[in-house]
Amino acid sequence: QVQLVQSGGGLVQAGGSLGLSCAASGSGSSIASMRWYRQAPGKQRELVAAITSGGSTNYVDPVKGRFTISRDNAKNTVYLQMNSLKPEDTAVYYCNCQTRGLGMQYWGKGTLVTVSS
């Protein structure tokens, strides 16, 4: 079992920055990839960014160049630095991880990011 505890987020004006973090506990050593998803009101949850245990990253096109995902394997923590935020980035952001072997997925509880225009 893996527990994911998120922190960060909040309210920011357009053009501002926010950071999110997500700490994994439990069977943290079994974690392979870690990801951030978001779900805007009335929309489906979408993948925002992902990072492997080796540090390879990928991003959805709308956030490329503005968001940075990083990871501290020693702390089993993943971060999402969000710069040049836009109102369309407003959503609940969820942390996700996938374990090695069976590929079990776990989710954080979500944190609201609101970008005002």
N, C-alpha and C positions, 0 to 999 in steps of 0.2 A: 504494500500500500504506500502511496505517496500523497502527502498533503501539500497543497500549494497555497501560500499566503501572500496576497497581493498588498501593495501599498503604493501611495502616490495618487496622481490624478487630481481632479478638481476643476476649478473655473479659471479660464485664462482668456485674454482678448486675442483676437486674430493677429497673427504675426508673432505671438509669444511662444514660450517653450514650457514643456512639462516633462517630468520623468516618471516612469513607472518601474516598479521592481516586483519580483516574484521569487519568493524563497521556497525551496522544496525541502521537505523533511520526510522522515520515514525511510523508505528504500531509495534514498537519493542517489546512491552510487549506481543504481541500475538505469538511470535516465540517459536516453540517447538524445533525441532532438527536443528542443524547447521552442515554443511558438507563442506569438501574440495574435489573438483574434479580436475583432470588434463587431458590435451589433448596434446599428443605428435604429432609431425608432421606426417601426414599420418595415424594416429590412431584415434580410437574412444575415446570419453571422458570417463574416468573411475573414479569411486569413490575411493578416497584415504583414507579418515578418516571421522568419524562422531561423534558427541557428542550430547547427549540429554540435556534437560534443567536441569535434575538431575545430570548430569555429567558422565553418562555412555558413554564409548567410544568403538569404534571398528575401526579396520584398515585393509586395504588390505594387504595380506601376504608380498609383496615385501618391504613394508615400516615398518613392525613391528620391534620394537626395535630401529628404527632410527628416526622416526617421532613421535611427540607428539602433539596431539590436546588438546586445553584447551579453557576455556570459562569464561568470566566475565559477568554474567547475569546483574549486575548493570549497566554495560556500553554497554550491548548488543553487545559485541565484541567477536569474536572467533579468535583464534591464531593457527598457525601451525609452530612448531619449527622443523626444518629439519636438522638433523645431519648426519655425514658420507655420504654425498651426493655422488651419482654416476652419470656418464654421462647419464645413462638411466632414471634418474629422470628429465632430461630436458623436459620441457613442459610448456604450459600455464596453470596456476593454477587458478581455479575458486572457489569462495565462493558461497555457496548455503544455503538457509534456507527454512524451511517449517513451516507454521503457524498452530496454533491449530485450531480446528473446521473444517473449509473447507479444510485444508491442502494445501493451496496455496503455490507455490514455487516461489522463487525469486533468481536471479543470480547477482553476481558481474560481472564487465567487464573483469576480468581476468588480471593476471600479469605473465610476462614471467620469468621463472627460467631457467638459462642456467648453466650447470655443464660441465666444460672443463676437458679433460683427461690429 
